[in-house]
Amino acid sequence: MVKHIIGWDYADGFTEEENQKHVAEMKKELEGLIDKIEGILTIQLITNPIDTSDAKILLYSEFESEEALKAYTIHPEHVRVANTYVRPFVKNRRCFDFLVS
């Protein structure tokens, strides 16, 4: 199994109300990928960090294998969601992927 964890901050230029709208759409679209892409075991967008956090938004996901994660990254549904609902509204992407035995 592979864990895929990404942290982001909100992009500049949006109000708090706009950020909340964007993150709600992001959550719906990203979490909906579990039904569209094989190999995803779990996917969750977390948007309630405590003050000690370094990011405002966290994507926590688990995949069957490294191959499943690689297939996810180029899958047309993931690309559509990333380009439409994520990348325009975030900055400072940090990613950590690791194998779990």
PyMOL CGO cylinders between C-alpha atoms (Angstrom):
from pymol import cmd
from pymol.cgo import CYLINDER

trace = [
    CYLINDER, 0.00, 0.00, 0.00, 1.10, 3.58, -0.68, 0.3, 1, 1, 1, 1, 1, 1,
    CYLINDER, 1.10, 3.58, -0.68, 0.06, 6.63, 1.31, 0.3, 1, 1, 1, 1, 1, 1,
    CYLINDER, 0.06, 6.63, 1.31, -0.12, 9.89, -0.66, 0.3, 1, 1, 1, 1, 1, 1,
    CYLINDER, -0.12, 9.89, -0.66, -0.35, 13.04, 1.43, 0.3, 1, 1, 1, 1, 1, 1,
    CYLINDER, -0.35, 13.04, 1.43, -0.46, 16.57, 0.03, 0.3, 1, 1, 1, 1, 1, 1,
    CYLINDER, -0.46, 16.57, 0.03, -0.67, 19.88, 1.85, 0.3, 1, 1, 1, 1, 1, 1,
    CYLINDER, -0.67, 19.88, 1.85, -1.59, 23.24, 0.33, 0.3, 1, 1, 1, 1, 1, 1,
    CYLINDER, -1.59, 23.24, 0.33, -2.30, 26.80, 1.34, 0.3, 1, 1, 1, 1, 1, 1,
    CYLINDER, -2.30, 26.80, 1.34, -5.05, 28.92, -0.16, 0.3, 1, 1, 1, 1, 1, 1,
    CYLINDER, -5.05, 28.92, -0.16, -3.98, 30.90, -3.22, 0.3, 1, 1, 1, 1, 1, 1,
    CYLINDER, -3.98, 30.90, -3.22, -3.74, 34.65, -2.85, 0.3, 1, 1, 1, 1, 1, 1,
    CYLINDER, -3.74, 34.65, -2.85, -6.50, 36.95, -4.02, 0.3, 1, 1, 1, 1, 1, 1,
    CYLINDER, -6.50, 36.95, -4.02, -9.57, 35.16, -2.69, 0.3, 1, 1, 1, 1, 1, 1,
    CYLINDER, -9.57, 35.16, -2.69, -11.83, 36.09, 0.20, 0.3, 1, 1, 1, 1, 1, 1,
    CYLINDER, -11.83, 36.09, 0.20, -12.46, 33.66, 3.06, 0.3, 1, 1, 1, 1, 1, 1,
    CYLINDER, -12.46, 33.66, 3.06, -15.94, 33.06, 1.65, 0.3, 1, 1, 1, 1, 1, 1,
    CYLINDER, -15.94, 33.06, 1.65, -14.47, 32.23, -1.78, 0.3, 1, 1, 1, 1, 1, 1,
    CYLINDER, -14.47, 32.23, -1.78, -11.88, 29.93, -0.18, 0.3, 1, 1, 1, 1, 1, 1,
    CYLINDER, -11.88, 29.93, -0.18, -14.64, 28.03, 1.63, 0.3, 1, 1, 1, 1, 1, 1,
    CYLINDER, -14.64, 28.03, 1.63, -16.62, 27.67, -1.62, 0.3, 1, 1, 1, 1, 1, 1,
    CYLINDER, -16.62, 27.67, -1.62, -13.53, 26.43, -3.48, 0.3, 1, 1, 1, 1, 1, 1,
    CYLINDER, -13.53, 26.43, -3.48, -12.56, 23.95, -0.79, 0.3, 1, 1, 1, 1, 1, 1,
    CYLINDER, -12.56, 23.95, -0.79, -16.10, 22.51, -0.67, 0.3, 1, 1, 1, 1, 1, 1,
    CYLINDER, -16.10, 22.51, -0.67, -15.94, 21.91, -4.44, 0.3, 1, 1, 1, 1, 1, 1,
    CYLINDER, -15.94, 21.91, -4.44, -12.43, 20.51, -4.12, 0.3, 1, 1, 1, 1, 1, 1,
    CYLINDER, -12.43, 20.51, -4.12, -13.56, 18.08, -1.40, 0.3, 1, 1, 1, 1, 1, 1,
    CYLINDER, -13.56, 18.08, -1.40, -16.55, 16.85, -3.41, 0.3, 1, 1, 1, 1, 1, 1,
    CYLINDER, -16.55, 16.85, -3.41, -14.53, 16.36, -6.59, 0.3, 1, 1, 1, 1, 1, 1,
    CYLINDER, -14.53, 16.36, -6.59, -11.40, 14.81, -5.06, 0.3, 1, 1, 1, 1, 1, 1,
    CYLINDER, -11.40, 14.81, -5.06, -13.28, 12.45, -2.77, 0.3, 1, 1, 1, 1, 1, 1,
    CYLINDER, -13.28, 12.45, -2.77, -15.51, 11.48, -5.70, 0.3, 1, 1, 1, 1, 1, 1,
    CYLINDER, -15.51, 11.48, -5.70, -12.49, 10.07, -7.52, 0.3, 1, 1, 1, 1, 1, 1,
    CYLINDER, -12.49, 10.07, -7.52, -12.66, 6.91, -5.38, 0.3, 1, 1, 1, 1, 1, 1,
    CYLINDER, -12.66, 6.91, -5.38, -15.61, 5.77, -7.52, 0.3, 1, 1, 1, 1, 1, 1,
    CYLINDER, -15.61, 5.77, -7.52, -13.92, 6.67, -10.80, 0.3, 1, 1, 1, 1, 1, 1,
    CYLINDER, -13.92, 6.67, -10.80, -10.31, 5.50, -10.53, 0.3, 1, 1, 1, 1, 1, 1,
    CYLINDER, -10.31, 5.50, -10.53, -9.24, 1.96, -9.71, 0.3, 1, 1, 1, 1, 1, 1,
    CYLINDER, -9.24, 1.96, -9.71, -6.59, 1.46, -7.07, 0.3, 1, 1, 1, 1, 1, 1,
    CYLINDER, -6.59, 1.46, -7.07, -7.71, 4.19, -4.65, 0.3, 1, 1, 1, 1, 1, 1,
    CYLINDER, -7.71, 4.19, -4.65, -8.34, 2.66, -1.23, 0.3, 1, 1, 1, 1, 1, 1,
    CYLINDER, -8.34, 2.66, -1.23, -9.26, 5.90, 0.55, 0.3, 1, 1, 1, 1, 1, 1,
    CYLINDER, -9.26, 5.90, 0.55, -9.22, 9.60, -0.27, 0.3, 1, 1, 1, 1, 1, 1,
    CYLINDER, -9.22, 9.60, -0.27, -10.12, 12.41, 2.08, 0.3, 1, 1, 1, 1, 1, 1,
    CYLINDER, -10.12, 12.41, 2.08, -9.74, 16.19, 1.95, 0.3, 1, 1, 1, 1, 1, 1,
    CYLINDER, -9.74, 16.19, 1.95, -9.21, 17.66, 5.41, 0.3, 1, 1, 1, 1, 1, 1,
    CYLINDER, -9.21, 17.66, 5.41, -9.85, 21.36, 5.92, 0.3, 1, 1, 1, 1, 1, 1,
    CYLINDER, -9.85, 21.36, 5.92, -9.86, 21.97, 9.65, 0.3, 1, 1, 1, 1, 1, 1,
    CYLINDER, -9.86, 21.97, 9.65, -6.21, 22.35, 10.70, 0.3, 1, 1, 1, 1, 1, 1,
    CYLINDER, -6.21, 22.35, 10.70, -5.26, 23.36, 14.22, 0.3, 1, 1, 1, 1, 1, 1,
    CYLINDER, -5.26, 23.36, 14.22, -2.90, 26.28, 14.80, 0.3, 1, 1, 1, 1, 1, 1,
    CYLINDER, -2.90, 26.28, 14.80, 0.26, 24.15, 14.82, 0.3, 1, 1, 1, 1, 1, 1,
    CYLINDER, 0.26, 24.15, 14.82, -0.31, 23.04, 11.20, 0.3, 1, 1, 1, 1, 1, 1,
    CYLINDER, -0.31, 23.04, 11.20, 1.87, 24.18, 8.29, 0.3, 1, 1, 1, 1, 1, 1,
    CYLINDER, 1.87, 24.18, 8.29, -0.89, 23.87, 5.68, 0.3, 1, 1, 1, 1, 1, 1,
    CYLINDER, -0.89, 23.87, 5.68, -4.53, 24.93, 5.40, 0.3, 1, 1, 1, 1, 1, 1,
    CYLINDER, -4.53, 24.93, 5.40, -5.72, 21.97, 3.28, 0.3, 1, 1, 1, 1, 1, 1,
    CYLINDER, -5.72, 21.97, 3.28, -4.61, 18.34, 3.40, 0.3, 1, 1, 1, 1, 1, 1,
    CYLINDER, -4.61, 18.34, 3.40, -5.30, 15.52, 0.98, 0.3, 1, 1, 1, 1, 1, 1,
    CYLINDER, -5.30, 15.52, 0.98, -4.90, 12.11, 2.62, 0.3, 1, 1, 1, 1, 1, 1,
    CYLINDER, -4.90, 12.11, 2.62, -5.14, 9.13, 0.31, 0.3, 1, 1, 1, 1, 1, 1,
    CYLINDER, -5.14, 9.13, 0.31, -4.11, 5.50, 0.15, 0.3, 1, 1, 1, 1, 1, 1,
    CYLINDER, -4.11, 5.50, 0.15, -3.49, 3.43, -2.97, 0.3, 1, 1, 1, 1, 1, 1,
    CYLINDER, -3.49, 3.43, -2.97, -3.12, -0.28, -3.59, 0.3, 1, 1, 1, 1, 1, 1,
    CYLINDER, -3.12, -0.28, -3.59, 0.41, 0.14, -4.97, 0.3, 1, 1, 1, 1, 1, 1,
    CYLINDER, 0.41, 0.14, -4.97, 2.93, 2.53, -6.48, 0.3, 1, 1, 1, 1, 1, 1,
    CYLINDER, 2.93, 2.53, -6.48, 1.57, 1.60, -9.89, 0.3, 1, 1, 1, 1, 1, 1,
    CYLINDER, 1.57, 1.60, -9.89, -1.94, 2.58, -8.79, 0.3, 1, 1, 1, 1, 1, 1,
    CYLINDER, -1.94, 2.58, -8.79, -0.66, 5.96, -7.57, 0.3, 1, 1, 1, 1, 1, 1,
    CYLINDER, -0.66, 5.96, -7.57, 1.17, 6.54, -10.86, 0.3, 1, 1, 1, 1, 1, 1,
    CYLINDER, 1.17, 6.54, -10.86, -1.96, 5.64, -12.84, 0.3, 1, 1, 1, 1, 1, 1,
    CYLINDER, -1.96, 5.64, -12.84, -4.02, 8.03, -10.68, 0.3, 1, 1, 1, 1, 1, 1,
    CYLINDER, -4.02, 8.03, -10.68, -1.70, 10.95, -11.36, 0.3, 1, 1, 1, 1, 1, 1,
    CYLINDER, -1.70, 10.95, -11.36, -2.27, 10.74, -15.13, 0.3, 1, 1, 1, 1, 1, 1,
    CYLINDER, -2.27, 10.74, -15.13, -5.86, 9.51, -15.12, 0.3, 1, 1, 1, 1, 1, 1,
    CYLINDER, -5.86, 9.51, -15.12, -8.08, 11.94, -17.10, 0.3, 1, 1, 1, 1, 1, 1,
    CYLINDER, -8.08, 11.94, -17.10, -10.55, 12.34, -14.21, 0.3, 1, 1, 1, 1, 1, 1,
    CYLINDER, -10.55, 12.34, -14.21, -7.76, 13.25, -11.77, 0.3, 1, 1, 1, 1, 1, 1,
    CYLINDER, -7.76, 13.25, -11.77, -6.24, 15.67, -14.28, 0.3, 1, 1, 1, 1, 1, 1,
    CYLINDER, -6.24, 15.67, -14.28, -9.66, 17.29, -14.82, 0.3, 1, 1, 1, 1, 1, 1,
    CYLINDER, -9.66, 17.29, -14.82, -10.28, 17.69, -11.09, 0.3, 1, 1, 1, 1, 1, 1,
    CYLINDER, -10.28, 17.69, -11.09, -6.75, 18.97, -10.40, 0.3, 1, 1, 1, 1, 1, 1,
    CYLINDER, -6.75, 18.97, -10.40, -6.82, 21.51, -13.23, 0.3, 1, 1, 1, 1, 1, 1,
    CYLINDER, -6.82, 21.51, -13.23, -10.37, 22.73, -12.59, 0.3, 1, 1, 1, 1, 1, 1,
    CYLINDER, -10.37, 22.73, -12.59, -10.95, 22.50, -8.84, 0.3, 1, 1, 1, 1, 1, 1,
    CYLINDER, -10.95, 22.50, -8.84, -7.54, 22.43, -7.17, 0.3, 1, 1, 1, 1, 1, 1,
    CYLINDER, -7.54, 22.43, -7.17, -4.59, 24.16, -8.89, 0.3, 1, 1, 1, 1, 1, 1,
    CYLINDER, -4.59, 24.16, -8.89, -6.31, 27.51, -9.56, 0.3, 1, 1, 1, 1, 1, 1,
    CYLINDER, -6.31, 27.51, -9.56, -7.13, 27.92, -5.85, 0.3, 1, 1, 1, 1, 1, 1,
    CYLINDER, -7.13, 27.92, -5.85, -4.07, 26.67, -3.96, 0.3, 1, 1, 1, 1, 1, 1,
    CYLINDER, -4.07, 26.67, -3.96, -0.36, 27.39, -3.57, 0.3, 1, 1, 1, 1, 1, 1,
    CYLINDER, -0.36, 27.39, -3.57, 2.68, 25.97, -1.77, 0.3, 1, 1, 1, 1, 1, 1,
    CYLINDER, 2.68, 25.97, -1.77, 2.01, 22.31, -2.60, 0.3, 1, 1, 1, 1, 1, 1,
    CYLINDER, 2.01, 22.31, -2.60, 3.86, 19.84, -0.40, 0.3, 1, 1, 1, 1, 1, 1,
    CYLINDER, 3.86, 19.84, -0.40, 3.70, 16.12, -1.10, 0.3, 1, 1, 1, 1, 1, 1,
    CYLINDER, 3.70, 16.12, -1.10, 4.85, 13.06, 0.82, 0.3, 1, 1, 1, 1, 1, 1,
    CYLINDER, 4.85, 13.06, 0.82, 4.36, 9.55, -0.58, 0.3, 1, 1, 1, 1, 1, 1,
    CYLINDER, 4.36, 9.55, -0.58, 5.49, 6.41, 1.21, 0.3, 1, 1, 1, 1, 1, 1,
    CYLINDER, 5.49, 6.41, 1.21, 5.13, 2.65, 1.15, 0.3, 1, 1, 1, 1, 1, 1,
    CYLINDER, 5.13, 2.65, 1.15, 3.40, 0.85, 3.97, 0.3, 1, 1, 1, 1, 1, 1,
    CYLINDER, 3.40, 0.85, 3.97, 4.21, -2.82, 4.41, 0.3, 1, 1, 1, 1, 1, 1,
]
cmd.load_cgo(trace, "trace")
